Amino acid sequence: MEDPTTMTPALEAVGLGRRYRGEWALRDCDFTVPTGRICGVVGPNGAGKSTLLSLAARQLSPSEGEVRVFGEASGTPDQRARVAYVAQDKPLYPGLSVAETLRMGRELNPLWDQDTAQRIVEQGELRPKARIGSLSGGQRTRVCLALALGKLPDLLVLDEPMADLDPLARHQLMGTLMSAAAERGTTIVVSSHILPELEGVIDHLLLVQRGGIRLAGDLEDILDGHRLVTGPAGSAGLPADLVVEQRVGGRRATALVRTGEPLGGAWESERPSLEELLLGYLRGPADKHVNDERTNDERTNDGVAA
């Protein structure tokens, strides 16, 4: 089996930017997603997540910089066959039936796994003759995921795939994605607002905020590089350059800080969960520490920043 450290990254962005009518949706984005990882893309609405995923899936062209997919900066037919993309709007032909849609996927893709596609559809108890236009949003999502996974992609890009699924369907989807990653080494890049659903699933992270990359890297390295600290509200101040976000509630203060070492004094500290880490960054000042993160990454090479 090939050593993952020597494999060409599934995704690599260098100075990546995209502009719409004079406004930058993304700019100066640099990151790498290694092959075989499950990468979560998170951030507030309007941060640029969908633009980033569309660029990764070759649905958009960069205004500046480049994004390389398996080492290639431009999409060739062979490369496009290796990538599957499910957009938020779940585009399908409303006049086709479920069975006809899967047949289309089988005939258009050089590689096709009918069993996988059929299993995803059957989990939702969809009738083969049901027209796509008559399906609910969650049912259409199932059909899109069946097409994407039936394609047997090397890179699977999913933009908010769980937004209109019920809890059981979300659980089934996550199980299917993890199986694909484990069995085929599929690289999965998935955006989601449902932070608890990503816990225990993703092993790589991209945090997008105000059109830039706030955090990028191996999830365990990022979590190890932060501490969630609590102490009396009057405790000695924390180093300002390390504080991501700080709150005071009653007599207690809580802060997320960028250090892997326990803090002394009255502060109690622990490793944050994924949700605590992300909420800390999303609640904190959007522009604070962006340059510091990059400087810290260059200095410590801990994988915390882009």
N, C-alpha and C positions, 0 to 999 in steps of 0.2 A: 504494500500500500504506500502511495506517495506521501512523503513527509509534508504536512500542511504548511509548515514554515517556508517551504521552497516553492509552493504552488503559486501561480499567478492569481492575484486578488480577483474576486468576483466583481467588485466595484472599486473604482479609484477615481476621486475627483481632485482636480488641480485648478485652483482659481476659478471655480465654477460659478457662473452667474447667469441669470435669466431676467430680462427686462420686458415689461408690458407697457406699451404706450408711454415710455419715459420713466416709469416707476419700476424700481428693482424689487422683484419678488425674492430673489436670492442673489447673494454677491459674496465673492471671496471665500468660497467654500472649499475646504480641503479635508478629505477623509479617505479612509480605506476600509473596506469590508472584506475580510479574508474569505476565501472559498470554504463552503461547508458550514457557515455560521447561520444562526437565526438572529437577525438584527432587528431590534425595535426602533422605529422612528417616532419620536414623540415631540410634542410642542403645542402651544395654544393655537386656536383658530387663526388663520391668516399668517402663520409663521413662515409658510413656504414649503410645508411637507409635501403637498400634492404636486407642486411644481418639481420638487426634488425627485419624487418617484417617477413622474412623467419623463424627466430627463434621463433617469436610469433605464427606463423601459424604451427609450428612443421614440417616444411619442412627441417630444419637443426637442428642439435644437438649442444649445447654449447660446447666449448673447456674448459671453466671454468665457475663457477657460475651456476645460474639457472634462468629460466623464468617460472613463475607459471601462468597458465591460469585458471581462476576461482578457484584458490587455489590449483590446481594440478600441480606438477612439471613434470609429464610424461603424455603423451597423451594416453588416453584409447579410445576405440571405441565410447563410449557414449560422451566423451568430444570432439572428433573429429567431431561428428555430430553437435556440437554446434558452430563450427568455419567454416567460409567460407573465402577463400583467392583468390584474383585475382593478379597474378604476372605480371610483366612488359611485359613478352613475350607472355602473353595470350595463353597458351597451349590449343589447341582444336584438335579434329580429323578432318583433312581437307576433308576426303572422306564422312563425314556425312552431311546431310542437316541440316538446322536450326531447322526444326520440329523434326528430329531424335535426335538432340543434346538435345533439351528440354525434349524429351521423356526419354532419358538416365538419365537426372537429376531427373526426376520424379520417375524412377524405382530404382535409387541408393540411394535416400535419404528418411529416414523414415518420415520426414516432408517435405511437398512440397506445394507451393502456385502457381498453374498454372496461375492464373489470373495475379499475379504480374510479373511472368516471361514473359508471353505473352504480357503484356502491354509494358514492356521495349523493347521487340523486335519490336512491332508494331509502337512504337514511331519513330523508325529508318526506317520504311517502308521496312522491310526485307521480302523477299518472303520466305514462309515456305519451299519451295523445293530447295532454293538456297544452293549450296554446301559451306561449311565453307571455303574451299580452294579458292573459287572465291570471297570472301568478302574482302573489304578494311580493313585497320587496325582499323579504327573507328567502322566499322560494327562488326568486331570480338570482339572488346571491349564491344559492346552492348550485344552480346551473352554471353560473360563471366559474365557480370554483371547480366544478366537475370538468369543464373545458380546460381550465388552467392546469390542473393536476394530471388530467388525462394526456396532456401534451408531453409529459415526462420532461419538464424543463430542468436545466441546470441552475437557473436563477428564476425564482418566483417572487414577483413584486406585487404586494397587496396593499391597496389604499383603503383603510378603514373597512376591512371585510366583515367585521363583527358588529357594525353599527346597527343593523336591522335584524340581527339574529337573536333568538331567545336563548336563555342560559344553557339549555341542553344542547342546542345547535352550536353554541360557542365552545362548549366542552368537546363536542365531537370534532369541530374544526381544529382546535388546538391539538387534539390527539392525532388527527390526520396529518397536520403539518409536521409534528415532531417525528412521526413515522417516516414521512418522506425525507426529512433531513437525515434520519438515522440510517435508512435503508439505501438511499441513493446518493447521499452526500449533497442533496439539494441545498443551495444557498437561498435563504428566505429573508426578504426585507419587507417588514410589515409595519404599517402605521396604525396607531390605535389611541383613542381617548380613554379606553377602559384599562387603567393602569394595573389593577389587580390581576387582570387576565394575562398580563405579560410576565408577572412574577413566576419564576420557576420554568419559564419557557424560553425567553431570549437569553443569549450569551454574549451579545454585542449591542451597543447602544449608540444612537445618534439623537441628540437633543437639538432641535431646531428652534431658534428664537429670533424674531425680527429679521428674518432673511439670512441668518448666519448660523454657523455650527457652534453651539455653546459647549457641548460635550461630545466626544466621539472616542470609542475604543472598547476594549474588552470590559464586559460588565463587572467581573470580579475585581479587576484592577481599579476601576472607577470607584466601586463601593469601598474597597480597601483604602483608597486615598481620601476618604471623608470620614468625619465623625459627627454624630448627633449628640450634642452636649446639653445638659440641664444643670441649673444651679439657682441659688437664691437670686432674686432680682437685683440685689445690691452687690453681687459678686464683682470682683475686679474685671475690668473690660477685657474682651477677647481681642487678639490682633486683628485690626480692621481689614488688613489685606487678605486674611484667610476666611473671613465671614461671608458666607453666601447669603444667608437670611437669618434674622434674629427676631424673636417675638417674646413679649412679656405678658404673662397671664397671672394676675393676682400677685403672689409673692415669688413666683418661679419664672425663670427665663429659659428659653429653649433656642438653640442655634444650630445651624448646619455649617460646619467649617471644613475647609479644604486642608486636611492633614490626616495622616494615617496613625498618628501618635496620640495617646491619651493626654489630655490637658491636666495640669496640676491645679492646685488650689481647691476651691469649693466645687469645681465643675466635675460632674459625673458624665462619662462619655461611653458611647457604644457605636458599633458599626450600623449605619442606617440601612433600612430596607430599600428596595427599589422605589416604592411609592414615596417614602419619606425623602429620598434623594431628589426625585423629580419634582415633588411639590415644593421643596425648598428652593430649587432653582426657578420654578415657575412663579412662586410668590415673591422672590427676591428681585432687585432692580435688574432689568433686562440687559443693560449695557455693562453692569459691574463685573469686573474680573475676566472679561472675554480675553483681553490681551494678557492679563496675568495668567490665565489658564494656559495659553500657548507658551508663554515664557516658562511656566512651571513644567510643562511637558518636555520642553527642550532641555531643561535643567536636570530633571529627574528621570526622564524617559519612562514614566509610569503608565503611559497610555491614557491619561485622563482627558487630555484635550486634543482638539483637531490639529 
